[in-house]
Amino acid sequence: NLNKAIAGPDNETKTLEHLVAAAGKISPAVRNNGGGHWNHGFFWDSLDKSGGGAPSGNLGDAITAAFGSFDAFKEKFAQAGMTRFGSGWA
């Protein structure tokens, strides 16, 4: 859908960053699809290959206090992501 939204000489050669920055002037499809693509790339590039697992320290304590356990947090988080547009807002 992003490709359809940017079809034409004015936008086809712009970088994703330029398209997202100007999305309000182009179309909501650029904001939704281009912004989503950028956010997903940023997310995956931010992950640590040796990371993962339950957090510890203050974050782990806060998750346990709010959700009861890390597994319960993961269930709630997954449900939130599956039930709203823009799952990154979960």
C-alpha positions in Angstrom: 0.0 0.0 0.0 2.9 2.3 0.6 4.0 1.8 -3.0 0.6 2.8 -4.3 0.5 5.8 -2.0 3.8 7.2 -3.3 3.3 6.3 -7.0 4.4 9.2 -9.2 7.6 11.2 -9.8 7.2 13.4 -6.7 7.7 10.7 -4.1 9.1 7.5 -5.7 12.7 8.5 -5.3 12.4 9.8 -1.7 13.9 7.8 1.2 11.5 6.2 3.7 12.6 8.8 6.3 11.7 11.7 4.0 8.4 10.1 3.1 7.4 9.6 6.8 8.5 13.1 7.7 6.3 14.5 5.0 3.5 12.0 5.4 0.9 14.6 6.5 1.4 16.3 3.2 1.2 13.1 1.1 -1.5 10.8 2.5 -2.6 8.9 5.6 -1.5 5.7 3.8 2.1 7.0 3.8 1.8 7.7 7.5 0.3 4.3 8.3 2.2 2.0 6.0 5.5 4.0 5.8 5.5 4.8 9.5 4.7 1.2 10.3 7.5 -0.1 8.1 10.0 2.4 9.7 8.9 1.4 13.2 9.3 -2.3 12.6 12.7 -1.8 11.1 13.8 0.3 14.1 12.4 -2.3 16.5 14.2 -5.2 14.9 17.5 -3.3 14.6 17.2 -2.4 18.3 17.1 -6.0 19.5 20.2 -7.5 21.1 21.2 -10.9 19.8 22.1 -12.1 23.2 19.1 -10.5 24.9 15.7 -11.9 25.9 14.1 -13.5 28.8 12.4 -12.0 31.8 13.7 -8.6 32.9 15.3 -8.2 36.3 15.7 -5.3 38.7 13.3 -2.4 38.9 11.6 -3.3 35.6 11.1 -6.9 36.5 9.7 -5.9 39.9 7.3 -3.4 38.3 6.0 -6.0 35.8 5.5 -8.5 38.6 3.7 -5.9 40.7 1.4 -4.8 37.8 0.7 -8.2 36.2 1.6 -10.9 38.7 4.3 -12.4 36.6 6.3 -11.9 33.4 4.2 -14.7 31.6 1.0 -12.8 32.5 2.5 -9.6 31.2 3.4 -11.3 27.9 -0.2 -12.6 27.5 -1.6 -9.2 28.1 0.9 -7.5 25.8 0.2 -10.0 23.0 -3.5 -9.5 23.4 -3.1 -5.7 23.2 -1.0 -6.0 20.1 -3.5 -8.2 18.3 -6.5 -6.1 19.1 -5.5 -2.6 17.9 -4.4 -1.0 14.7 -0.7 -0.1 15.0 0.3 -3.1 17.2 3.4 -1.1 18.2 1.2 1.0 20.5 0.6 -2.1 22.7 
